[in-house]
């Protein structure tokens, strides 16, 4: 039996060892990257035009941004942050949420969007925890649906170490009475 357990650990070791070498993202640097990318996109021909932007961090994190032109600035509809070396952990629900947004999206609510917060979300820390287990947190904050996913790159239970798989946010239709008060140059970081 101990030989079988050792063989299983050795078989899984390359997956977890390779993933541990990826530096976790710096959320302040990501915020600056996203803000500069979206606002540096240049004006669109007409209100409601959408743009997809792709950027990469020095650590290899891919940032996909989906923005809409309000007539005077770009506003984020969705952001998907992931690392290609962690794609085998799946995509979560962000693609379905974004597809639903595009089906229900109407340009008349663009100016009611506010810029989202981008902040580090702590992983769930309950036991039992096993290596390579995937966990997520989903919540709505300031008009955006968030999903953050991790995998256990460490040990069992209290020895678990959680590494980011993906960080996603998708706009929800803002209430009719809500007006955007965010300035296009301020993309915030903080905590909810």
Secondary structure, DSSP 8 states (H G I E B T S, - for coil): -HHHHHHHHHHHHHHHHHHHTS----HHHHHHHHHHHHHTT---SSTT-EEEEEEE-TT-EEEEEEEEE-SSSEEEEEEEEEEGGGGGG--TTHHHHHHHHHHH--GGGGGG--------------S---TT-EEEEEEEETTEEEEEEEEE-S-SGGG--EEEEEEEEEE----TT------TT-------
